[in-house]
Amino acid sequence: MADLVRVLVDFGRALRAEGLAVGTGDVLVFCGAMAPLDPTDLVDLYWGGRTTLVNRRDDIPVFDEVFRRFFLGAAAPAASLEALKATPAGAIAESTFVVPAAESGGAEAEQARLGLMASTVDVLRNRSFASCTEEELAKLRRIMARLRLTPPLRRSRRTRAAATGRVPDLRGTVRRSLRTQGELVSPHWRRRRARPRPLVLVLDVSGSMADYSRALLQFAHTARRAAPRVEVFCFGTRLTRVTHPLRTRSPDEALRRAAAEVVDWEGGTRIGASLDHFVREWGRRGLCRGGIVVICSDGLDRGEPELLSTAMARLSRQCHRIVWLTPHAGDVLPVGMLVAEPFVDERLVVHDLASLERFAALLPKLS
């Protein structure tokens, strides 16, 4: 950490030598901004420095030039940053880093393309969670935290004032006519409000899902922070609600608290019994009424197929849509997925970050 601070301080001095107004406080803010980021990622370094150290638009060209010389030059003093974090084997791939050039009177933006040997976001985005190392999973958690989820909308019974519509707003029309001595100049209208549908995530944390459960729980933490009405449940041999532990801002702390709540982590699998408990205990309370229920499981059920079929039938009547996310692709489905298939509206293969992003893009269309 001391090596990182020294490099960032030297970069601030280099900017100050070129005439930029970079004070000690700005460098401290820069160091604080880089604390949760990856110091070996040039994209994080560039935007972290540009956001905290550049105060005027005219200083952007100078910042870009100093950044290229300092971090990308032949004798770059930032070479010690590579020693801060060992690069995992198999995560090395050729990539291109582009430093955005400043706008200069409508001229074509200059781009500096340098081939770098580094672990890139594109490589990690398409790497299966099962083949990722602990360090790569930590990087994926930072990337996943930036995902933006938009639950689908549904029309509520309540209405709001609108410029056009089918329902006349009598109160607004009369109030408006008082300004024109009772003449109805322009009628007012009302439209039904749109509100986000509830999102319920039911995650399989049994032994067969051990390679994917933590990544899916991280995705649930991101969804819990991005959307207002998100409920998260985990199941192996029993169902556990982990919505409250995931309210913590820190992803690592949230995962630790959620894992402490789940007593059957990486144990057996009883999908039917867990979903039956959900529809009887939580579905009857209206938790998923009009909502989207997302079941993340490989379908390897050790329980009774009749119980799973009955639970899925009840669940389909309680919610709006059922989405099944499975980490395994193939035409041969496990028994659990074969039983649940008639009640599932969407079935997606989710085993890496790219597939999670595709699900996030599909989510608003499930209205």
Steps between C-alpha positions, in 0.01 A plus 500: 500500500791733571635443148164592353479823701852595397420451131178703526679781684772507231232520233347799679842667508540436128168670433597793722829535310300542177300788646187325631361622831535174692522541875564260783129466565438403137764227524341369820162483326667318207652245738165449670326453165753234395465303824199290387621485136762288327837687489620277216202594283593801285135581442444537875819703534408735215145576604584508870767763433299698245200517734693614807799693365355695205296807591485678165413378153809666356721281719382172344757501211783559747370224727481256207855576392642463852303177550642347181853598590476399866310169480564388142847632425807283443650592836175536685546532878162326539651163413497409868121487485521166322661351808205595718284227362610174342340433166313167506611232260263465210364851543762657274372626170595770255284807527502862397469796733375825350572831673217738400643808336369847574266671259694753293281722286312216331820329383510122497569371849848363547519146636806333643474125452761297682495121516511389859531154650245511780190338637219692332136551572402332173690183593344481846155582366496179296681277750284245678463552874604138554844559342575833670760534772431684825672811363298492180178459698595806704544698178168371370329613820627854444377495140169342598439774756471746210215311332174689475184298531165638387205287609200501264218743564131435550205738503353557843144590591602848608506780245703817451450824313608487137490715187298239312304193595163327502382581854392864548635682803185677618659661804795636300272620220270688737793651688649616171169650385492728805781700339285563191167586674360148456592455133636151423798599289706181530384180668733315733563125487629224721700185425565189702834503676778256416690336781777239493400140541636312803810291429553179698831312467505138619861376495618141519803480734529121511820307437438462125478882470812571707690647203224750423314573825729779626498679165120476487477630856718795398259561211213490749679759714533726195132451417402571861676836485384593150127428526260605777296178533738204493477192721775237515471141622757220512427131515675167518298261710301787655397855408668801662417866448816712463348834398600680818867384506541622140402855596859564608684733263825299496468196268747290699324574828160433344617162367650411837176581684288314246724192521467509878119492469497198265564187707484254207760668278650252247284219631225297335227624266126492562351741247142380538494527881667843490260643240204346684615680816531822299149491350340405833695736726578799275290464187176504697604832652511656154879534491520406132154616387541653155878453522782319325632188674852400393611149598876439468565127512647214299184295555668209680220425744512217754142552613168378367411616146129518592574753774705715261226491237235605752718781637578632149131495407412704808790737442392563141159613627652731762749691282512664157795320342739219600857509369733204547875565487721194463882486473497198270409503132373194318196326364493237774333662801521377860186359659430816696505720191291252302230514768513881524525566125121530432472783753814696399457803272870554424796263536848649467851361531697716746857395575706819452474876526399543135197275547401693813516820298273345238252409773516858635421625148208256471350585838322828397330311212323255730212738568 
